[in-house]
Amino acid sequence: MIYNGMPSSQLGQQDWRKSRHSNPSGNCVEIAALPDGRVAVRNSRHPCGPALIVSLEAMAAFLRSAKDGEFDDLLDEVEK
């Protein structure tokens, strides 16, 4: 059974990937498409750490919002 907060290592062999915009310091988010259609999200610095599991629909809504700039205000702190 796949559930939120489970160790990523218990998800089996997955094709984890991260953005080409990720920086070399290791502060990256990785995602993997799961066989049941959901999406797993984890911190790349902790590959055996917990994974957040979301529906494909929830991930699609998040990505659309990010593309539309709905979270750009969070970048203000990073760019200071």
C-alpha positions in Angstrom: 0.0 0.0 0.0 1.3 3.4 -0.9 0.5 6.2 1.5 1.8 9.8 2.3 4.9 10.0 4.4 6.2 6.5 3.5 9.9 6.1 3.0 10.7 6.6 -0.7 12.7 3.4 -0.6 9.5 1.4 -0.1 8.0 2.7 -3.4 10.2 0.3 -5.3 12.3 1.2 -8.3 10.9 4.5 -9.7 12.2 6.9 -12.3 12.8 9.9 -10.1 13.5 13.2 -11.9 14.2 16.8 -11.0 14.0 20.1 -12.8 16.9 21.2 -15.0 16.7 24.4 -13.0 17.8 22.6 -9.9 21.0 23.9 -8.3 24.2 21.9 -7.6 23.8 22.4 -3.8 21.3 19.6 -3.7 18.2 21.7 -2.7 16.0 19.9 -5.2 12.5 18.4 -5.3 12.2 15.1 -7.2 9.1 13.6 -8.7 8.2 10.1 -9.9 5.1 8.8 -11.7 3.7 5.8 -9.8 2.2 2.8 -11.5 -1.2 3.5 -10.0 -1.3 7.0 -11.7 -0.4 9.0 -8.6 2.8 11.2 -8.3 5.4 10.9 -5.6 7.4 14.0 -4.4 10.6 13.8 -2.3 13.6 15.9 -1.2 16.6 14.9 -3.4 18.9 15.2 -0.4 17.0 12.5 1.4 16.3 9.8 -1.2 15.1 7.3 1.4 13.1 9.9 3.3 9.4 10.4 3.2 7.5 10.9 -0.1 4.4 13.0 -0.5 1.9 11.1 -2.7 -0.6 13.1 -4.7 -3.1 12.4 -7.4 -2.2 13.2 -11.0 -5.1 15.7 -11.0 -3.6 17.5 -7.9 -0.2 17.6 -9.4 -1.6 19.0 -12.7 -3.5 21.7 -10.8 -0.3 22.7 -8.9 1.8 22.8 -12.1 -0.8 24.9 -13.9 -0.8 27.3 -10.9 3.0 27.5 -10.9 3.0 28.2 -14.7 0.4 30.9 -14.2 2.7 32.6 -11.6 0.4 32.1 -8.6 3.4 31.3 -6.3 5.8 33.9 -7.6 5.5 35.9 -4.4 7.5 33.1 -2.7 10.5 33.9 -4.9 10.7 37.4 -3.5 12.5 36.0 -0.4 14.9 33.9 -2.5 15.9 36.7 -4.8 16.8 39.2 -1.9 
